[in-house]
């Protein structure tokens, strides 16, 4: 089991992975259609995107969280 203090990092890892998987799949399909190698192209673009997205999520998440808190009504 992973210690609780790593929960934000694990959340960012999972979120960025799933989002990159979806977006790279859509982008790859739009670019090449149902080509014979579409799954290989998709996997390659997904891994490349994830390498950039995961660190970006870790950097941007605190800013996004603070911005969201400022934009919602106080209870």
C-alpha positions as CSV (number, residue, x, y, z in Angstrom):
1,X,0.0,0.0,0.0
2,X,1.2,3.5,-0.9
3,X,1.5,6.0,2.0
4,X,-1.3,8.6,2.1
5,X,1.1,11.5,1.7
6,X,1.6,10.4,-1.9
7,X,-2.1,10.6,-2.8
8,X,-1.9,13.9,-4.7
9,X,1.0,12.5,-6.8
10,X,-0.9,9.2,-7.5
11,X,-4.0,11.2,-8.4
12,X,-2.0,13.3,-10.9
13,X,-0.5,10.2,-12.3
14,X,-3.8,8.5,-12.9
15,X,-5.6,11.6,-14.1
16,X,-2.9,12.6,-16.6
17,X,-2.6,9.0,-17.8
18,X,-6.4,8.6,-18.5
19,X,-6.7,12.1,-20.1
20,X,-3.7,11.5,-22.3
21,X,-5.0,8.1,-23.3
22,X,-8.4,9.6,-24.4
23,X,-7.0,12.7,-26.1
24,X,-4.2,10.9,-27.9
25,X,-6.6,8.2,-29.1
26,X,-9.0,10.8,-30.5
27,X,-6.2,12.8,-32.1
28,X,-4.5,9.7,-33.6
29,X,-7.8,8.4,-35.0
30,X,-8.5,11.8,-36.6
31,X,-5.1,12.0,-38.1
32,X,-4.8,8.5,-39.5
33,X,-8.2,6.9,-39.3
34,X,-8.4,3.1,-39.0
35,X,-4.9,2.5,-40.4
36,X,-3.4,-1.0,-39.8
37,X,-0.9,0.5,-37.3
38,X,-3.3,2.9,-35.5
39,X,-2.9,1.1,-32.1
40,X,0.9,1.4,-32.2
41,X,0.7,5.0,-33.2
42,X,-1.8,5.7,-30.4
43,X,0.4,4.0,-27.8
44,X,3.4,6.0,-28.9
45,X,1.6,9.3,-28.9
46,X,0.0,8.4,-25.5
47,X,3.3,7.7,-23.8
48,X,4.9,10.8,-25.3
49,X,2.0,13.0,-24.1
50,X,2.0,11.4,-20.7
51,X,5.6,12.2,-20.2
52,X,4.7,15.9,-20.5
53,X,1.3,15.8,-18.9
54,X,2.2,14.2,-15.6
55,X,4.8,16.9,-14.6
56,X,2.5,19.6,-15.9
57,X,-0.4,18.3,-13.7
58,X,1.8,18.3,-10.7
59,X,2.8,21.9,-11.3
60,X,-0.6,23.3,-12.4
61,X,-2.8,21.4,-9.9
62,X,-2.1,23.7,-6.9
63,X,-2.7,26.8,-9.0
64,X,-5.9,25.4,-10.4
65,X,-7.1,24.4,-6.9
66,X,-6.5,27.9,-5.5
67,X,-8.1,29.5,-8.5
68,X,-11.2,27.3,-8.2
69,X,-11.4,28.1,-4.4
70,X,-11.4,31.8,-5.3
71,X,-14.2,31.4,-7.9
72,X,-16.7,29.5,-5.8
73,X,-19.0,31.0,-3.2
74,X,-18.0,30.7,0.5
75,X,-20.3,28.7,2.7
